[in-house]
Amino acid sequence: MISSYMPVRLTWADHDEHSWLSRLAITGLAAGTAMAVFGLPPVDIHGPLHYLGIMDPLCGATRGLRLALLGHLVQAWRYNPLSVMLAAGAVAAVFRQVLGVATRRWLNLTVVRRRAVLATSTLLAVALEINQQAHAALLRTAGARLPFAEAMALVAASAVIVLGLVITVCCRKRSRPRAHRHAVADRAAEPGSR
């Protein structure tokens, strides 16, 4: 079977094994949205090798993430392919959280072949470093400013995401006491229970 060769396994469970992932994704999307609306940080976060023309694998990720959240995926990919994957992964993690809260079933990922995952990750990191070094001229330029209309569209989209999360959390809080009351009532109705 093909699934026996996969280095990771996806399973559905009654509990969330990766609750930290949702918090990290929400925090990252909030930070990315802030950068998209207000611009890039005024602080230079480059390492000393950047000024010598040596790019690291994360170089361009901040500008790329900002562009990805604005919907400019091709430009984001040019700055750093990882930024597009991070944005997509964060949105998927938030969707996973909302789905898990709504259905009480969580999609969990388990690494079953650590060596295969490590080897694949290493190859991808080397490929990303080569890509970033090939785009050194682009990565040494300053970022562009965000037009007002795009900023407002991003704020509206973020508000919808936050509203969805708030509704989900409220529904989760309301559903817990009922389930608890039913469990207590069921135990009380059992013969021989006091």
C-alpha positions as semicolon CSV with decimal commas, in nm:
position;residue;x (nm);y (nm);z (nm)
1;M;0,000;0,000;0,000
2;I;0,111;0,354;-0,070
3;S;0,012;0,475;0,278
4;S;0,269;0,243;0,440
5;Y;0,551;0,443;0,274
6;M;0,424;0,785;0,382
7;P;0,650;0,954;0,641
8;V;0,351;1,114;0,814
9;R;0,006;0,990;0,910
10;L;-0,316;1,193;0,932
11;T;-0,574;1,068;1,179
12;W;-0,904;1,194;1,320
13;A;-0,928;1,199;1,700
14;D;-1,154;1,327;1,977
15;H;-0,878;1,553;2,109
16;D;-0,645;1,814;1,964
17;E;-0,282;1,699;1,971
18;H;-0,161;2,025;1,813
19;S;-0,345;2,302;1,998
20;W;-0,027;2,512;1,998
21;L;-0,041;2,518;1,616
22;S;-0,370;2,708;1,608
23;R;-0,243;2,970;1,852
24;L;0,076;3,012;1,651
25;A;-0,119;3,042;1,324
26;I;-0,359;3,303;1,464
27;T;-0,068;3,502;1,605
28;G;0,121;3,481;1,275
29;L;-0,181;3,587;1,071
30;A;-0,243;3,879;1,308
31;A;0,120;3,991;1,276
32;G;0,109;3,950;0,898
33;T;-0,213;4,147;0,878
34;A;-0,060;4,426;1,086
35;M;0,240;4,435;0,852
36;A;0,014;4,437;0,548
37;V;-0,190;4,727;0,683
38;F;0,077;4,936;0,853
39;G;0,382;4,838;0,649
40;L;0,700;4,650;0,723
41;P;0,871;4,697;1,060
42;P;1,098;5,004;1,072
43;V;1,371;4,789;1,229
44;D;1,641;4,626;1,018
45;I;1,629;4,253;1,098
46;H;1,895;4,140;0,851
47;G;2,203;3,956;0,965
48;P;2,551;4,088;0,882
49;L;2,600;3,841;0,595
50;H;2,302;3,994;0,414
51;Y;2,505;4,311;0,351
52;L;2,782;4,101;0,198
53;G;2,533;3,951;-0,049
54;I;2,491;3,617;0,128
55;M;2,121;3,542;0,171
56;D;1,981;3,300;0,428
57;P;1,675;3,076;0,366
58;L;1,442;3,312;0,557
59;C;1,554;3,625;0,374
60;G;1,254;3,791;0,210
61;A;1,004;3,594;0,418
62;T;0,867;3,903;0,593
63;R;0,803;4,090;0,268
64;G;0,682;3,768;0,106
65;L;0,433;3,697;0,386
66;R;0,301;4,051;0,364
67;L;0,253;4,018;-0,012
68;A;0,093;3,673;0,026
69;L;-0,163;3,811;0,271
70;L;-0,238;4,087;0,022
71;G;-0,306;3,825;-0,245
72;H;0,007;3,894;-0,451
73;L;0,118;3,532;-0,451
74;V;0,354;3,551;-0,749
75;Q;0,545;3,844;-0,599
76;A;0,545;3,674;-0,260
77;W;0,686;3,357;-0,417
78;R;0,965;3,561;-0,578
79;Y;1,070;3,705;-0,242
80;N;1,054;3,373;-0,060
81;P;0,857;3,060;-0,157
82;L;0,833;2,971;0,211
83;S;0,618;3,279;0,277
84;V;0,337;3,152;0,054
85;M;0,350;2,811;0,221
86;L;0,350;2,970;0,568
87;A;0,044;3,181;0,484
88;A;-0,140;2,880;0,338
89;G;-0,040;2,665;0,635
90;A;-0,160;2,927;0,883
91;V;-0,497;2,956;0,708
92;A;-0,524;2,574;0,703
93;A;-0,441;2,558;1,076
94;V;-0,713;2,813;1,157
95;F;-0,960;2,620;0,939
96;R;-0,857;2,299;1,122
97;Q;-0,921;2,472;1,455
98;V;-1,266;2,598;1,352
99;L;-1,359;2,256;1,211
100;G;-1,235;2,080;1,524
101;V;-1,426;2,306;1,759
102;A;-1,743;2,275;1,552
103;T;-1,733;1,894;1,512
104;R;-1,529;1,787;1,818
105;R;-1,311;1,583;1,579
106;W;-0,950;1,691;1,524
107;L;-0,726;1,616;1,230
108;N;-0,389;1,526;1,381
109;L;-0,059;1,469;1,204
110;T;0,192;1,214;1,335
111;V;0,545;1,170;1,203
112;V;0,604;0,797;1,155
113;R;0,932;0,804;0,961
114;R;1,155;1,066;1,122
115;R;1,455;1,003;0,898
116;A;1,249;1,053;0,583
117;V;1,103;1,376;0,718
118;L;1,447;1,499;0,825
119;A;1,602;1,413;0,487
120;T;1,318;1,581;0,295
121;S;1,335;1,890;0,518
122;T;1,711;1,915;0,467
123;L;1,678;1,889;0,089
124;L;1,405;2,153;0,085
125;A;1,614;2,387;0,304
126;V;1,913;2,352;0,070
127;A;1,691;2,417;-0,233
128;L;1,544;2,724;-0,060
129;E;1,893;2,856;0,020
130;I;1,997;2,814;-0,345
131;N;1,679;2,991;-0,459
132;Q;1,732;3,279;-0,216
133;Q;2,093;3,323;-0,321
134;A;1,984;3,328;-0,687
135;H;1,747;3,616;-0,600
136;A;2,000;3,817;-0,396
137;A;1,955;4,131;-0,609
138;L;1,580;4,133;-0,546
139;L;1,619;4,061;-0,175
140;R;1,855;4,355;-0,126
141;T;1,590;4,606;-0,246
142;A;1,342;4,790;-0,022
143;G;0,975;4,683;-0,001
144;A;0,682;4,869;-0,158
145;R;0,402;5,053;0,028
146;L;0,046;4,922;0,048
147;P;-0,235;5,109;-0,138
148;F;-0,525;5,217;0,086
149;A;-0,792;5,010;-0,094
150;E;-0,594;4,687;-0,051
151;A;-0,535;4,765;0,316
152;M;-0,907;4,810;0,379
153;A;-0,990;4,485;0,195
154;L;-0,738;4,303;0,412
155;V;-0,881;4,456;0,730
156;A;-1,232;4,344;0,626
157;A;-1,114;3,990;0,551
158;S;-0,933;3,974;0,886
159;A;-1,246;4,093;1,064
160;V;-1,445;3,809;0,905
161;I;-1,184;3,554;1,020
162;V;-1,183;3,692;1,375
163;L;-1,564;3,698;1,383
164;G;-1,572;3,334;1,272
165;L;-1,330;3,239;1,549
166;V;-1,531;3,429;1,811
167;I;-1,853;3,260;1,702
168;T;-1,683;2,922;1,711
169;V;-1,547;2,979;2,061
170;C;-1,886;3,102;2,184
171;C;-2,057;2,795;2,038
172;R;-1,798;2,573;2,204
173;K;-1,855;2,734;2,544
174;R;-2,232;2,700;2,513
175;S;-2,216;2,334;2,412
176;R;-1,994;2,222;2,703
177;P;-2,231;2,285;2,995
178;R;-2,517;2,104;2,819
179;A;-2,304;1,797;2,756
180;H;-2,190;1,803;3,118
181;R;-2,549;1,836;3,246
182;H;-2,660;1,542;3,031
183;A;-2,375;1,328;3,159
184;V;-2,464;1,412;3,522
185;A;-2,833;1,344;3,455
186;D;-2,750;1,011;3,286
187;R;-2,538;0,900;3,582
188;A;-2,814;0,995;3,825
189;A;-3,071;0,796;3,625
190;E;-2,861;0,477;3,632
191;P;-2,993;0,207;3,865
192;G;-2,802;0,184;4,190
193;S;-2,651;0,534;4,162
194;R;-2,714;0,791;4,426
